[in-house]
Amino acid sequence: MFDRLVGRYDLMNRLMTIGMDGAWRRATVEAIGPVRGRRALDLGCGTGDLSIELRRAGAEPVVGLDPVPTMLAFARRKAEQRGQAALAVVGDGLALPFADGAFDLVVSAFVLRNLADVSEGLREARRVLRPGGRFASLELTPNTTPIVGPIARAIAGLVVPPLGEIVTGDRDAYRYLPASVDRFPNANGLSRLLAEVGFTGVRYRRFLFGSVALHIARRPEPPPWATA
Ligand SMILES: C[S@@+](CC[C@H](N)C(=O)[O-])C[C@H]1O[C@@H](n2cnc3c(N)ncnc32)[C@H](O)[C@@H]1O
């Protein structure tokens, strides 16, 4: 599905988020804490917008991973147009091709919802983080706000599929989108999953009247007596 969308994916993102996704990505990079000189993985990097923000903030290196080679090729071209060097790896978030503790930061935007097993994806993200390393997920979230929530769901169900068809020619992909949000844990539920797989310091904030959630978490460091 993502292979079919590549050429129009960014435009559709801008339209669906009324141009706000760039600000959310920058907020993600700001919220994750110190970035300069940190080794970062952009999990499910797609066309690479979050990787671009990480490199702008000084992360080094930034590795973009995605199972879809056409997405990675697009991401690489965009990075090069901005004078950035892109490291792109074809891979699956459920079986990351990296050593334990390989990264200081793991970030993902609009990806977890697409994983067949969210807990396994979070476990893998934790595994490739060094102790003390930080994780951020920016993701659509079931909107539980009274009144606003049902309106947001109705808009997503009624507007997104036809808009997707007009812009990308692919109505099914944008039917999948609201359905995948409905199946996904709400912001508290995702916080619980993060804690269950061993993250600590889990917190979140929401954007777009509660329809998008940014979660931040940390891989705990072993207690001093465990490393002495
Ligand atoms: C909605 S797009 C988000 C892309 C990008 N992160 C962004 O912010 O625009 C979801 C991305 O997740 C990728 N994806 C799907 N399944 C995945 C998996 N099992 N592991 C890693 N990435 C996956 C897709 O190929 C796609 O590029």
The ligand as an ORCA input file, in Angstrom:
! r2SCAN-3c Opt
* xyz 0 1
  C       2.022      6.446      7.556
  S       3.630      6.104      6.995
  C       4.643      7.178      7.987
  C       5.922      7.532      7.300
  C       6.794      8.561      8.007
  N       7.257      8.090      9.283
  C       6.079      9.878      8.174
  O       6.093     10.420      9.263
  O       5.533     10.397      7.214
  C       3.939      4.549      7.729
  C       5.281      3.982      7.347
  O       5.483      2.794      8.118
  C       6.116      1.863      7.305
  N       5.898      0.518      7.846
  C       4.866     -0.312      7.642
  N       5.069     -1.477      8.265
  C       6.259     -1.385      8.894
  C       7.045     -2.269      9.666
  N       6.631     -3.502      9.949
  N       8.239     -1.841     10.136
  C       8.674     -0.581      9.857
  N       7.983      0.303      9.108
  C       6.789     -0.095      8.633
  C       5.472      2.067      5.938
  O       6.236      1.521      4.892
  C       5.374      3.570      5.880
  O       6.499      4.167      5.288
*
